[in-house]
Amino acid sequence: MNYKMIVQYDGTRYDGWQKQGNTDNTIQGKLEAILSKMAGMPIEVQGAGRTDAGVHALGQTANFHLPKGCVLTEDIRDYLNKYLPEDIGILEVTETAERFHSRLNAKEKVYRYRISTSTLKNVFERKYIYPLDEHLNVKAMREAAEALIGTHDFKSFCSNKRMKKSSVRKLIKIEITELEGELQINFTGEGFLYNMVRIMSGTLIEVGQGKRSPKEMTEILEGKDRSLAGITAPARGLCLVKVSY
């Protein structure tokens, strides 16, 4: 049986989503270890997005296979929540089509980047927001963001210099919301490159600081060179909000 689950996690103390040979401190690794213990056999978990070290998720989607009749879906959820660390939680587990794949079948992903624009410390949110602590020109940022909407080669916004696959992606929309002492940037797209959201966020922040002109965005895209774009914004401000199918 193929199962789909919705996962939440605070990525602060983890080395990202993807299981790695040099560490067992990943979200995927923690999920697979507990599911394998429950099933009495090795279980592989596929995630919709390979979030970086320190990045969080409100609604990561993942899927895994278990032998038919092995256990009830409610029991899977409860078992995982019982034995997972307190900073990883399972919102739901449901049976899904046998051919469903959380990453390959994803239609849209929404990421949110949070920036503190207040000089006051946000003590209880400090792990989930970038403490820039300065006012930004939101109008200029929105103008710059418009140039990124659509289907483009986002090579300038990718940290993987050895990437051999296509770096063309479709960005559906960017919403910049002003809150009291905080700026939120929501990115909706069909898929994202390595560090793409953090680099776009860092570049938009530099526009908001007056370090760049909104008109530079088109030149950055056309240049297809990572050195043309802005900083890679810190991981702590980024969260995978949801995945749509």
Biotite code that builds the C-alpha atoms (Angstrom):
import biotite.structure as struc

atoms = struc.array([
    struc.Atom([0.000, 0.000, 0.000], chain_id="A", res_id=1, res_name="MET", atom_name="CA", element="C"),
    struc.Atom([1.134, 3.522, -0.779], chain_id="A", res_id=2, res_name="ASN", atom_name="CA", element="C"),
    struc.Atom([0.598, 6.150, 1.921], chain_id="A", res_id=3, res_name="TYR", atom_name="CA", element="C"),
    struc.Atom([0.714, 9.945, 1.761], chain_id="A", res_id=4, res_name="LYS", atom_name="CA", element="C"),
    struc.Atom([1.502, 11.994, 4.852], chain_id="A", res_id=5, res_name="MET", atom_name="CA", element="C"),
    struc.Atom([1.633, 15.683, 5.709], chain_id="A", res_id=6, res_name="ILE", atom_name="CA", element="C"),
    struc.Atom([4.624, 16.562, 7.874], chain_id="A", res_id=7, res_name="VAL", atom_name="CA", element="C"),
    struc.Atom([5.464, 19.641, 9.942], chain_id="A", res_id=8, res_name="GLN", atom_name="CA", element="C"),
    struc.Atom([8.934, 20.320, 11.297], chain_id="A", res_id=9, res_name="TYR", atom_name="CA", element="C"),
    struc.Atom([11.159, 22.891, 12.898], chain_id="A", res_id=10, res_name="ASP", atom_name="CA", element="C"),
    struc.Atom([14.330, 22.463, 10.833], chain_id="A", res_id=11, res_name="GLY", atom_name="CA", element="C"),
    struc.Atom([16.603, 24.399, 13.206], chain_id="A", res_id=12, res_name="THR", atom_name="CA", element="C"),
    struc.Atom([18.630, 21.466, 14.498], chain_id="A", res_id=13, res_name="ARG", atom_name="CA", element="C"),
    struc.Atom([18.499, 19.230, 11.414], chain_id="A", res_id=14, res_name="TYR", atom_name="CA", element="C"),
    struc.Atom([20.806, 18.823, 8.426], chain_id="A", res_id=15, res_name="ASP", atom_name="CA", element="C"),
    struc.Atom([17.919, 19.254, 6.014], chain_id="A", res_id=16, res_name="GLY", atom_name="CA", element="C"),
    struc.Atom([15.259, 16.884, 4.692], chain_id="A", res_id=17, res_name="TRP", atom_name="CA", element="C"),
    struc.Atom([17.351, 14.510, 2.611], chain_id="A", res_id=18, res_name="GLN", atom_name="CA", element="C"),
    struc.Atom([18.983, 11.453, 4.139], chain_id="A", res_id=19, res_name="LYS", atom_name="CA", element="C"),
    struc.Atom([22.782, 11.624, 3.948], chain_id="A", res_id=20, res_name="GLN", atom_name="CA", element="C"),
    struc.Atom([25.528, 9.085, 4.455], chain_id="A", res_id=21, res_name="GLY", atom_name="CA", element="C"),
    struc.Atom([27.531, 11.220, 6.887], chain_id="A", res_id=22, res_name="ASN", atom_name="CA", element="C"),
    struc.Atom([24.682, 12.015, 9.303], chain_id="A", res_id=23, res_name="THR", atom_name="CA", element="C"),
    struc.Atom([21.464, 10.495, 10.632], chain_id="A", res_id=24, res_name="ASP", atom_name="CA", element="C"),
    struc.Atom([20.217, 13.927, 11.688], chain_id="A", res_id=25, res_name="ASN", atom_name="CA", element="C"),
    struc.Atom([17.790, 14.545, 8.809], chain_id="A", res_id=26, res_name="THR", atom_name="CA", element="C"),
    struc.Atom([13.993, 14.663, 8.645], chain_id="A", res_id=27, res_name="ILE", atom_name="CA", element="C"),
    struc.Atom([13.827, 11.851, 6.087], chain_id="A", res_id=28, res_name="GLN", atom_name="CA", element="C"),
    struc.Atom([16.209, 9.766, 8.175], chain_id="A", res_id=29, res_name="GLY", atom_name="CA", element="C"),
    struc.Atom([14.137, 10.182, 11.358], chain_id="A", res_id=30, res_name="LYS", atom_name="CA", element="C"),
    struc.Atom([10.904, 9.224, 9.552], chain_id="A", res_id=31, res_name="LEU", atom_name="CA", element="C"),
    struc.Atom([12.433, 6.185, 7.866], chain_id="A", res_id=32, res_name="GLU", atom_name="CA", element="C"),
    struc.Atom([13.991, 4.908, 11.097], chain_id="A", res_id=33, res_name="ALA", atom_name="CA", element="C"),
    struc.Atom([10.667, 4.928, 12.959], chain_id="A", res_id=34, res_name="ILE", atom_name="CA", element="C"),
    struc.Atom([8.602, 3.541, 10.077], chain_id="A", res_id=35, res_name="LEU", atom_name="CA", element="C"),
    struc.Atom([11.159, 0.761, 9.538], chain_id="A", res_id=36, res_name="SER", atom_name="CA", element="C"),
    struc.Atom([10.984, -0.155, 13.227], chain_id="A", res_id=37, res_name="LYS", atom_name="CA", element="C"),
    struc.Atom([7.177, -0.178, 13.098], chain_id="A", res_id=38, res_name="MET", atom_name="CA", element="C"),
    struc.Atom([7.032, -2.334, 9.949], chain_id="A", res_id=39, res_name="ALA", atom_name="CA", element="C"),
    struc.Atom([9.946, -4.616, 10.857], chain_id="A", res_id=40, res_name="GLY", atom_name="CA", element="C"),
    struc.Atom([11.543, -3.985, 7.469], chain_id="A", res_id=41, res_name="MET", atom_name="CA", element="C"),
    struc.Atom([13.361, -1.124, 5.649], chain_id="A", res_id=42, res_name="PRO", atom_name="CA", element="C"),
    struc.Atom([10.944, 1.639, 4.593], chain_id="A", res_id=43, res_name="ILE", atom_name="CA", element="C"),
    struc.Atom([11.875, 4.432, 2.173], chain_id="A", res_id=44, res_name="GLU", atom_name="CA", element="C"),
    struc.Atom([10.199, 7.843, 2.429], chain_id="A", res_id=45, res_name="VAL", atom_name="CA", element="C"),
    struc.Atom([9.943, 10.223, -0.545], chain_id="A", res_id=46, res_name="GLN", atom_name="CA", element="C"),
    struc.Atom([9.505, 13.946, 0.132], chain_id="A", res_id=47, res_name="GLY", atom_name="CA", element="C"),
    struc.Atom([7.984, 16.613, -2.112], chain_id="A", res_id=48, res_name="ALA", atom_name="CA", element="C"),
    struc.Atom([10.826, 19.067, -1.432], chain_id="A", res_id=49, res_name="GLY", atom_name="CA", element="C"),
    struc.Atom([14.395, 18.616, -0.227], chain_id="A", res_id=50, res_name="ARG", atom_name="CA", element="C"),
    struc.Atom([14.521, 21.487, 2.245], chain_id="A", res_id=51, res_name="THR", atom_name="CA", element="C"),
    struc.Atom([17.983, 22.693, 3.311], chain_id="A", res_id=52, res_name="ASP", atom_name="CA", element="C"),
    struc.Atom([19.523, 22.533, 6.758], chain_id="A", res_id=53, res_name="ALA", atom_name="CA", element="C"),
    struc.Atom([17.681, 24.931, 9.067], chain_id="A", res_id=54, res_name="GLY", atom_name="CA", element="C"),
    struc.Atom([14.626, 25.315, 6.812], chain_id="A", res_id=55, res_name="VAL", atom_name="CA", element="C"),
    struc.Atom([11.182, 24.603, 8.271], chain_id="A", res_id=56, res_name="HIS", atom_name="CA", element="C"),
    struc.Atom([7.934, 23.113, 6.951], chain_id="A", res_id=57, res_name="ALA", atom_name="CA", element="C"),
    struc.Atom([4.287, 23.745, 7.766], chain_id="A", res_id=58, res_name="LEU", atom_name="CA", element="C"),
    struc.Atom([3.032, 21.272, 5.170], chain_id="A", res_id=59, res_name="GLY", atom_name="CA", element="C"),
    struc.Atom([5.676, 19.019, 3.647], chain_id="A", res_id=60, res_name="GLN", atom_name="CA", element="C"),
    struc.Atom([4.159, 16.089, 1.738], chain_id="A", res_id=61, res_name="THR", atom_name="CA", element="C"),
    struc.Atom([5.793, 12.668, 1.676], chain_id="A", res_id=62, res_name="ALA", atom_name="CA", element="C"),
    struc.Atom([4.867, 9.134, 0.672], chain_id="A", res_id=63, res_name="ASN", atom_name="CA", element="C"),
    struc.Atom([5.976, 5.607, 1.548], chain_id="A", res_id=64, res_name="PHE", atom_name="CA", element="C"),
    struc.Atom([4.933, 1.992, 0.919], chain_id="A", res_id=65, res_name="HIS", atom_name="CA", element="C"),
    struc.Atom([3.940, -0.649, 3.475], chain_id="A", res_id=66, res_name="LEU", atom_name="CA", element="C"),
    struc.Atom([2.791, -4.246, 2.958], chain_id="A", res_id=67, res_name="PRO", atom_name="CA", element="C"),
    struc.Atom([-0.987, -4.487, 2.479], chain_id="A", res_id=68, res_name="LYS", atom_name="CA", element="C"),
    struc.Atom([-2.850, -4.845, 5.781], chain_id="A", res_id=69, res_name="GLY", atom_name="CA", element="C"),
    struc.Atom([0.274, -4.096, 7.800], chain_id="A", res_id=70, res_name="CYS", atom_name="CA", element="C"),
    struc.Atom([-1.317, -1.399, 9.969], chain_id="A", res_id=71, res_name="VAL", atom_name="CA", element="C"),
    struc.Atom([-4.215, 1.101, 9.993], chain_id="A", res_id=72, res_name="LEU", atom_name="CA", element="C"),
    struc.Atom([-3.558, 4.664, 8.783], chain_id="A", res_id=73, res_name="THR", atom_name="CA", element="C"),
    struc.Atom([-4.548, 6.200, 12.138], chain_id="A", res_id=74, res_name="GLU", atom_name="CA", element="C"),
    struc.Atom([-2.133, 3.876, 13.897], chain_id="A", res_id=75, res_name="ASP", atom_name="CA", element="C"),
    struc.Atom([0.698, 4.943, 11.568], chain_id="A", res_id=76, res_name="ILE", atom_name="CA", element="C"),
    struc.Atom([0.118, 8.611, 12.364], chain_id="A", res_id=77, res_name="ARG", atom_name="CA", element="C"),
    struc.Atom([-0.134, 8.006, 16.100], chain_id="A", res_id=78, res_name="ASP", atom_name="CA", element="C"),
    struc.Atom([2.921, 5.725, 16.144], chain_id="A", res_id=79, res_name="TYR", atom_name="CA", element="C"),
    struc.Atom([5.030, 8.299, 14.319], chain_id="A", res_id=80, res_name="LEU", atom_name="CA", element="C"),
    struc.Atom([3.898, 11.150, 16.569], chain_id="A", res_id=81, res_name="ASN", atom_name="CA", element="C"),
    struc.Atom([4.641, 9.052, 19.646], chain_id="A", res_id=82, res_name="LYS", atom_name="CA", element="C"),
    struc.Atom([8.232, 8.279, 18.707], chain_id="A", res_id=83, res_name="TYR", atom_name="CA", element="C"),
    struc.Atom([9.295, 11.274, 16.580], chain_id="A", res_id=84, res_name="LEU", atom_name="CA", element="C"),
    struc.Atom([11.213, 14.132, 18.267], chain_id="A", res_id=85, res_name="PRO", atom_name="CA", element="C"),
    struc.Atom([9.000, 16.982, 19.481], chain_id="A", res_id=86, res_name="GLU", atom_name="CA", element="C"),
    struc.Atom([10.075, 19.234, 16.584], chain_id="A", res_id=87, res_name="ASP", atom_name="CA", element="C"),
    struc.Atom([8.681, 16.856, 13.916], chain_id="A", res_id=88, res_name="ILE", atom_name="CA", element="C"),
    struc.Atom([4.950, 16.147, 13.679], chain_id="A", res_id=89, res_name="GLY", atom_name="CA", element="C"),
    struc.Atom([2.612, 14.207, 11.385], chain_id="A", res_id=90, res_name="ILE", atom_name="CA", element="C"),
    struc.Atom([-0.640, 16.022, 10.604], chain_id="A", res_id=91, res_name="LEU", atom_name="CA", element="C"),
    struc.Atom([-2.261, 13.235, 8.613], chain_id="A", res_id=92, res_name="GLU", atom_name="CA", element="C"),
    struc.Atom([-1.660, 9.876, 6.954], chain_id="A", res_id=93, res_name="VAL", atom_name="CA", element="C"),
    struc.Atom([-3.918, 8.646, 4.128], chain_id="A", res_id=94, res_name="THR", atom_name="CA", element="C"),
    struc.Atom([-3.909, 5.798, 1.629], chain_id="A", res_id=95, res_name="GLU", atom_name="CA", element="C"),
    struc.Atom([-3.159, 7.024, -1.877], chain_id="A", res_id=96, res_name="THR", atom_name="CA", element="C"),
    struc.Atom([-2.835, 5.701, -5.435], chain_id="A", res_id=97, res_name="ALA", atom_name="CA", element="C"),
    struc.Atom([-0.096, 3.137, -5.883], chain_id="A", res_id=98, res_name="GLU", atom_name="CA", element="C"),
    struc.Atom([1.678, 5.279, -8.493], chain_id="A", res_id=99, res_name="ARG", atom_name="CA", element="C"),
    struc.Atom([1.519, 8.502, -6.453], chain_id="A", res_id=100, res_name="PHE", atom_name="CA", element="C"),
    struc.Atom([4.935, 10.121, -5.879], chain_id="A", res_id=101, res_name="HIS", atom_name="CA", element="C"),
    struc.Atom([5.106, 13.159, -3.602], chain_id="A", res_id=102, res_name="SER", atom_name="CA", element="C"),
    struc.Atom([7.817, 14.925, -5.622], chain_id="A", res_id=103, res_name="ARG", atom_name="CA", element="C"),
    struc.Atom([7.144, 13.843, -9.198], chain_id="A", res_id=104, res_name="LEU", atom_name="CA", element="C"),
    struc.Atom([3.379, 14.455, -9.002], chain_id="A", res_id=105, res_name="ASN", atom_name="CA", element="C"),
    struc.Atom([3.572, 17.863, -7.286], chain_id="A", res_id=106, res_name="ALA", atom_name="CA", element="C"),
    struc.Atom([1.910, 20.679, -9.278], chain_id="A", res_id=107, res_name="LYS", atom_name="CA", element="C"),
    struc.Atom([2.721, 23.694, -7.082], chain_id="A", res_id=108, res_name="GLU", atom_name="CA", element="C"),
    struc.Atom([4.778, 24.491, -4.015], chain_id="A", res_id=109, res_name="LYS", atom_name="CA", element="C"),
    struc.Atom([4.467, 27.520, -1.769], chain_id="A", res_id=110, res_name="VAL", atom_name="CA", element="C"),
    struc.Atom([7.450, 28.779, 0.222], chain_id="A", res_id=111, res_name="TYR", atom_name="CA", element="C"),
    struc.Atom([7.358, 31.677, 2.679], chain_id="A", res_id=112, res_name="ARG", atom_name="CA", element="C"),
    struc.Atom([10.319, 33.846, 3.651], chain_id="A", res_id=113, res_name="TYR", atom_name="CA", element="C"),
    struc.Atom([9.944, 35.956, 6.807], chain_id="A", res_id=114, res_name="ARG", atom_name="CA", element="C"),
    struc.Atom([12.007, 39.083, 7.532], chain_id="A", res_id=115, res_name="ILE", atom_name="CA", element="C"),
    struc.Atom([12.027, 41.100, 10.749], chain_id="A", res_id=116, res_name="SER", atom_name="CA", element="C"),
    struc.Atom([11.894, 44.824, 9.941], chain_id="A", res_id=117, res_name="THR", atom_name="CA", element="C"),
    struc.Atom([11.689, 45.977, 13.564], chain_id="A", res_id=118, res_name="SER", atom_name="CA", element="C"),
    struc.Atom([14.572, 46.933, 15.844], chain_id="A", res_id=119, res_name="THR", atom_name="CA", element="C"),
    struc.Atom([12.753, 45.138, 18.682], chain_id="A", res_id=120, res_name="LEU", atom_name="CA", element="C"),
    struc.Atom([13.811, 41.535, 19.282], chain_id="A", res_id=121, res_name="LYS", atom_name="CA", element="C"),
    struc.Atom([11.219, 38.931, 18.391], chain_id="A", res_id=122, res_name="ASN", atom_name="CA", element="C"),
    struc.Atom([12.326, 36.470, 21.083], chain_id="A", res_id=123, res_name="VAL", atom_name="CA", element="C"),
    struc.Atom([9.794, 33.675, 20.565], chain_id="A", res_id=124, res_name="PHE", atom_name="CA", element="C"),
    struc.Atom([9.938, 33.797, 16.760], chain_id="A", res_id=125, res_name="GLU", atom_name="CA", element="C"),
    struc.Atom([13.715, 34.168, 16.492], chain_id="A", res_id=126, res_name="ARG", atom_name="CA", element="C"),
    struc.Atom([14.253, 30.697, 14.963], chain_id="A", res_id=127, res_name="LYS", atom_name="CA", element="C"),
    struc.Atom([11.750, 31.317, 12.167], chain_id="A", res_id=128, res_name="TYR", atom_name="CA", element="C"),
    struc.Atom([12.515, 34.837, 10.966], chain_id="A", res_id=129, res_name="ILE", atom_name="CA", element="C"),
    struc.Atom([15.546, 36.632, 9.504], chain_id="A", res_id=130, res_name="TYR", atom_name="CA", element="C"),
    struc.Atom([16.457, 39.443, 11.949], chain_id="A", res_id=131, res_name="PRO", atom_name="CA", element="C"),
    struc.Atom([17.319, 42.099, 9.381], chain_id="A", res_id=132, res_name="LEU", atom_name="CA", element="C"),
    struc.Atom([15.829, 44.742, 11.696], chain_id="A", res_id=133, res_name="ASP", atom_name="CA", element="C"),
    struc.Atom([15.612, 47.548, 9.138], chain_id="A", res_id=134, res_name="GLU", atom_name="CA", element="C"),
    struc.Atom([12.930, 49.175, 7.006], chain_id="A", res_id=135, res_name="HIS", atom_name="CA", element="C"),
    struc.Atom([12.710, 48.014, 3.383], chain_id="A", res_id=136, res_name="LEU", atom_name="CA", element="C"),
    struc.Atom([11.328, 49.713, 0.273], chain_id="A", res_id=137, res_name="ASN", atom_name="CA", element="C"),
    struc.Atom([8.422, 47.338, -0.384], chain_id="A", res_id=138, res_name="VAL", atom_name="CA", element="C"),
    struc.Atom([7.298, 49.143, -3.548], chain_id="A", res_id=139, res_name="LYS", atom_name="CA", element="C"),
    struc.Atom([10.699, 48.589, -5.154], chain_id="A", res_id=140, res_name="ALA", atom_name="CA", element="C"),
    struc.Atom([10.716, 44.952, -4.036], chain_id="A", res_id=141, res_name="MET", atom_name="CA", element="C"),
    struc.Atom([7.315, 44.336, -5.625], chain_id="A", res_id=142, res_name="ARG", atom_name="CA", element="C"),
    struc.Atom([8.482, 45.930, -8.868], chain_id="A", res_id=143, res_name="GLU", atom_name="CA", element="C"),
    struc.Atom([11.569, 43.702, -8.880], chain_id="A", res_id=144, res_name="ALA", atom_name="CA", element="C"),
    struc.Atom([9.499, 40.617, -8.094], chain_id="A", res_id=145, res_name="ALA", atom_name="CA", element="C"),
    struc.Atom([7.338, 41.174, -11.181], chain_id="A", res_id=146, res_name="GLU", atom_name="CA", element="C"),
    struc.Atom([10.338, 40.477, -13.422], chain_id="A", res_id=147, res_name="ALA", atom_name="CA", element="C"),
    struc.Atom([10.713, 37.013, -11.877], chain_id="A", res_id=148, res_name="LEU", atom_name="CA", element="C"),
    struc.Atom([7.149, 35.885, -12.571], chain_id="A", res_id=149, res_name="ILE", atom_name="CA", element="C"),
    struc.Atom([6.734, 33.421, -15.421], chain_id="A", res_id=150, res_name="GLY", atom_name="CA", element="C"),
    struc.Atom([8.885, 30.745, -17.042], chain_id="A", res_id=151, res_name="THR", atom_name="CA", element="C"),
    struc.Atom([12.585, 31.633, -17.004], chain_id="A", res_id=152, res_name="HIS", atom_name="CA", element="C"),
    struc.Atom([16.028, 30.108, -16.774], chain_id="A", res_id=153, res_name="ASP", atom_name="CA", element="C"),
    struc.Atom([16.781, 30.690, -13.076], chain_id="A", res_id=154, res_name="PHE", atom_name="CA", element="C"),
    struc.Atom([20.425, 29.614, -13.251], chain_id="A", res_id=155, res_name="LYS", atom_name="CA", element="C"),
    struc.Atom([21.485, 32.910, -11.635], chain_id="A", res_id=156, res_name="SER", atom_name="CA", element="C"),
    struc.Atom([19.366, 31.941, -8.616], chain_id="A", res_id=157, res_name="PHE", atom_name="CA", element="C"),
    struc.Atom([20.840, 28.467, -8.107], chain_id="A", res_id=158, res_name="CYS", atom_name="CA", element="C"),
    struc.Atom([23.773, 27.543, -5.848], chain_id="A", res_id=159, res_name="SER", atom_name="CA", element="C"),
    struc.Atom([24.487, 24.227, -7.590], chain_id="A", res_id=160, res_name="ASN", atom_name="CA", element="C"),
    struc.Atom([27.265, 25.094, -10.036], chain_id="A", res_id=161, res_name="LYS", atom_name="CA", element="C"),
    struc.Atom([27.521, 21.484, -11.243], chain_id="A", res_id=162, res_name="ARG", atom_name="CA", element="C"),
    struc.Atom([23.856, 21.126, -12.096], chain_id="A", res_id=163, res_name="MET", atom_name="CA", element="C"),
    struc.Atom([23.497, 19.411, -15.480], chain_id="A", res_id=164, res_name="LYS", atom_name="CA", element="C"),
    struc.Atom([19.690, 19.351, -15.681], chain_id="A", res_id=165, res_name="LYS", atom_name="CA", element="C"),
    struc.Atom([17.594, 22.229, -16.977], chain_id="A", res_id=166, res_name="SER", atom_name="CA", element="C"),
    struc.Atom([17.418, 25.276, -14.722], chain_id="A", res_id=167, res_name="SER", atom_name="CA", element="C"),
    struc.Atom([14.206, 26.509, -16.358], chain_id="A", res_id=168, res_name="VAL", atom_name="CA", element="C"),
    struc.Atom([11.362, 26.836, -13.870], chain_id="A", res_id=169, res_name="ARG", atom_name="CA", element="C"),
    struc.Atom([7.905, 28.439, -13.781], chain_id="A", res_id=170, res_name="LYS", atom_name="CA", element="C"),
    struc.Atom([7.279, 30.938, -11.000], chain_id="A", res_id=171, res_name="LEU", atom_name="CA", element="C"),
    struc.Atom([3.532, 31.510, -10.699], chain_id="A", res_id=172, res_name="ILE", atom_name="CA", element="C"),
    struc.Atom([3.402, 34.415, -8.257], chain_id="A", res_id=173, res_name="LYS", atom_name="CA", element="C"),
    struc.Atom([5.266, 36.333, -5.559], chain_id="A", res_id=174, res_name="ILE", atom_name="CA", element="C"),
    struc.Atom([3.258, 38.003, -2.820], chain_id="A", res_id=175, res_name="GLU", atom_name="CA", element="C"),
    struc.Atom([4.933, 40.480, -0.465], chain_id="A", res_id=176, res_name="ILE", atom_name="CA", element="C"),
    struc.Atom([2.920, 41.205, 2.673], chain_id="A", res_id=177, res_name="THR", atom_name="CA", element="C"),
    struc.Atom([3.654, 43.919, 5.227], chain_id="A", res_id=178, res_name="GLU", atom_name="CA", element="C"),
    struc.Atom([2.891, 43.107, 8.864], chain_id="A", res_id=179, res_name="LEU", atom_name="CA", element="C"),
    struc.Atom([3.775, 44.980, 12.023], chain_id="A", res_id=180, res_name="GLU", atom_name="CA", element="C"),
    struc.Atom([7.548, 44.659, 12.313], chain_id="A", res_id=181, res_name="GLY", atom_name="CA", element="C"),
    struc.Atom([7.677, 41.938, 9.681], chain_id="A", res_id=182, res_name="GLU", atom_name="CA", element="C"),
    struc.Atom([7.743, 41.356, 5.929], chain_id="A", res_id=183, res_name="LEU", atom_name="CA", element="C"),
    struc.Atom([6.607, 38.066, 4.393], chain_id="A", res_id=184, res_name="GLN", atom_name="CA", element="C"),
    struc.Atom([7.425, 36.961, 0.856], chain_id="A", res_id=185, res_name="ILE", atom_name="CA", element="C"),
    struc.Atom([5.378, 34.057, -0.498], chain_id="A", res_id=186, res_name="ASN", atom_name="CA", element="C"),
    struc.Atom([6.724, 32.268, -3.574], chain_id="A", res_id=187, res_name="PHE", atom_name="CA", element="C"),
    struc.Atom([4.403, 29.968, -5.550], chain_id="A", res_id=188, res_name="THR", atom_name="CA", element="C"),
    struc.Atom([5.954, 27.884, -8.304], chain_id="A", res_id=189, res_name="GLY", atom_name="CA", element="C"),
    struc.Atom([5.858, 24.542, -10.060], chain_id="A", res_id=190, res_name="GLU", atom_name="CA", element="C"),
    struc.Atom([9.330, 23.708, -8.775], chain_id="A", res_id=191, res_name="GLY", atom_name="CA", element="C"),
    struc.Atom([12.462, 25.335, -7.385], chain_id="A", res_id=192, res_name="PHE", atom_name="CA", element="C"),
    struc.Atom([16.229, 24.956, -7.807], chain_id="A", res_id=193, res_name="LEU", atom_name="CA", element="C"),
    struc.Atom([18.752, 24.463, -5.013], chain_id="A", res_id=194, res_name="TYR", atom_name="CA", element="C"),
    struc.Atom([18.697, 27.593, -2.788], chain_id="A", res_id=195, res_name="ASN", atom_name="CA", element="C"),
    struc.Atom([16.514, 29.362, -5.384], chain_id="A", res_id=196, res_name="MET", atom_name="CA", element="C"),
    struc.Atom([13.995, 30.807, -2.912], chain_id="A", res_id=197, res_name="VAL", atom_name="CA", element="C"),
    struc.Atom([16.698, 31.968, -0.506], chain_id="A", res_id=198, res_name="ARG", atom_name="CA", element="C"),
    struc.Atom([18.667, 33.657, -3.316], chain_id="A", res_id=199, res_name="ILE", atom_name="CA", element="C"),
    struc.Atom([15.560, 35.348, -4.706], chain_id="A", res_id=200, res_name="MET", atom_name="CA", element="C"),
    struc.Atom([14.735, 36.506, -1.167], chain_id="A", res_id=201, res_name="SER", atom_name="CA", element="C"),
    struc.Atom([18.261, 37.824, -0.629], chain_id="A", res_id=202, res_name="GLY", atom_name="CA", element="C"),
    struc.Atom([18.195, 39.671, -3.953], chain_id="A", res_id=203, res_name="THR", atom_name="CA", element="C"),
    struc.Atom([14.787, 41.221, -3.227], chain_id="A", res_id=204, res_name="LEU", atom_name="CA", element="C"),
    struc.Atom([16.055, 42.287, 0.199], chain_id="A", res_id=205, res_name="ILE", atom_name="CA", element="C"),
    struc.Atom([18.977, 44.085, -1.475], chain_id="A", res_id=206, res_name="GLU", atom_name="CA", element="C"),
    struc.Atom([16.485, 45.868, -3.729], chain_id="A", res_id=207, res_name="VAL", atom_name="CA", element="C"),
    struc.Atom([14.516, 46.874, -0.643], chain_id="A", res_id=208, res_name="GLY", atom_name="CA", element="C"),
    struc.Atom([17.708, 48.213, 0.941], chain_id="A", res_id=209, res_name="GLN", atom_name="CA", element="C"),
    struc.Atom([18.441, 50.347, -2.128], chain_id="A", res_id=210, res_name="GLY", atom_name="CA", element="C"),
    struc.Atom([21.558, 48.339, -2.986], chain_id="A", res_id=211, res_name="LYS", atom_name="CA", element="C"),
    struc.Atom([20.022, 47.257, -6.300], chain_id="A", res_id=212, res_name="ARG", atom_name="CA", element="C"),
    struc.Atom([17.564, 48.672, -8.804], chain_id="A", res_id=213, res_name="SER", atom_name="CA", element="C"),
    struc.Atom([14.391, 46.683, -9.612], chain_id="A", res_id=214, res_name="PRO", atom_name="CA", element="C"),
    struc.Atom([15.436, 46.861, -13.263], chain_id="A", res_id=215, res_name="LYS", atom_name="CA", element="C"),
    struc.Atom([18.484, 44.691, -12.523], chain_id="A", res_id=216, res_name="GLU", atom_name="CA", element="C"),
    struc.Atom([16.288, 41.602, -12.166], chain_id="A", res_id=217, res_name="MET", atom_name="CA", element="C"),
    struc.Atom([15.942, 41.148, -15.928], chain_id="A", res_id=218, res_name="THR", atom_name="CA", element="C"),
    struc.Atom([19.727, 41.466, -16.376], chain_id="A", res_id=219, res_name="GLU", atom_name="CA", element="C"),
    struc.Atom([20.326, 38.932, -13.605], chain_id="A", res_id=220, res_name="ILE", atom_name="CA", element="C"),
    struc.Atom([17.985, 36.398, -15.230], chain_id="A", res_id=221, res_name="LEU", atom_name="CA", element="C"),
    struc.Atom([19.495, 36.898, -18.682], chain_id="A", res_id=222, res_name="GLU", atom_name="CA", element="C"),
    struc.Atom([23.064, 36.662, -17.333], chain_id="A", res_id=223, res_name="GLY", atom_name="CA", element="C"),
    struc.Atom([22.578, 33.067, -16.067], chain_id="A", res_id=224, res_name="LYS", atom_name="CA", element="C"),
    struc.Atom([25.383, 33.567, -13.553], chain_id="A", res_id=225, res_name="ASP", atom_name="CA", element="C"),
    struc.Atom([25.018, 33.071, -9.789], chain_id="A", res_id=226, res_name="ARG", atom_name="CA", element="C"),
    struc.Atom([27.479, 35.904, -9.071], chain_id="A", res_id=227, res_name="SER", atom_name="CA", element="C"),
    struc.Atom([25.032, 38.430, -10.555], chain_id="A", res_id=228, res_name="LEU", atom_name="CA", element="C"),
    struc.Atom([22.302, 37.777, -7.957], chain_id="A", res_id=229, res_name="ALA", atom_name="CA", element="C"),
    struc.Atom([22.218, 38.781, -4.311], chain_id="A", res_id=230, res_name="GLY", atom_name="CA", element="C"),
    struc.Atom([23.002, 36.997, -1.074], chain_id="A", res_id=231, res_name="ILE", atom_name="CA", element="C"),
    struc.Atom([21.574, 33.631, -0.085], chain_id="A", res_id=232, res_name="THR", atom_name="CA", element="C"),
    struc.Atom([19.218, 34.694, 2.699], chain_id="A", res_id=233, res_name="ALA", atom_name="CA", element="C"),
    struc.Atom([19.614, 32.735, 5.977], chain_id="A", res_id=234, res_name="PRO", atom_name="CA", element="C"),
    struc.Atom([17.800, 29.388, 6.199], chain_id="A", res_id=235, res_name="ALA", atom_name="CA", element="C"),
    struc.Atom([15.961, 30.236, 9.415], chain_id="A", res_id=236, res_name="ARG", atom_name="CA", element="C"),
    struc.Atom([13.532, 32.580, 7.639], chain_id="A", res_id=237, res_name="GLY", atom_name="CA", element="C"),
    struc.Atom([12.332, 29.998, 5.105], chain_id="A", res_id=238, res_name="LEU", atom_name="CA", element="C"),
    struc.Atom([9.377, 27.634, 5.424], chain_id="A", res_id=239, res_name="CYS", atom_name="CA", element="C"),
    struc.Atom([7.724, 25.199, 2.996], chain_id="A", res_id=240, res_name="LEU", atom_name="CA", element="C"),
    struc.Atom([4.062, 26.128, 3.468], chain_id="A", res_id=241, res_name="VAL", atom_name="CA", element="C"),
    struc.Atom([2.233, 23.608, 1.280], chain_id="A", res_id=242, res_name="LYS", atom_name="CA", element="C"),
    struc.Atom([2.393, 21.358, -1.748], chain_id="A", res_id=243, res_name="VAL", atom_name="CA", element="C"),
    struc.Atom([-0.502, 21.069, -4.206], chain_id="A", res_id=244, res_name="SER", atom_name="CA", element="C"),
    struc.Atom([-1.345, 18.121, -6.466], chain_id="A", res_id=245, res_name="TYR", atom_name="CA", element="C"),
])
